[in-house]
Amino acid sequence: MRMIALSAMLALGLGLVAVSGASAAPAGPASGLSQGLNESSLLQDVALRCRNVRVCRNTPYGRRCRWERVCRRVW
């Protein structure tokens, strides 16, 4: 019982210390962060060519095969 109470108090203390050190500003529509993310998008439109490939491996229980979907970029 003593061990449970001590571990609960330790967890509560660590939780309070971790929360008190955090500070952040909201990223609303008027902040510069959201405007910068909209102007320079990190995502690019990429054309993909996908196909199903049968992959077989030798295991101690015999040969096991399965189908995997493989996608490659098309430039």
Secondary structure, 3 states (H helix, E strand, C coil): CHHHHHHHHHHHHHHHHHHHCCCCCCCCCCCHHHHHHHHCCCCCCCEEEEEEEEEEEEECCEEEEEEEEEEEEEC
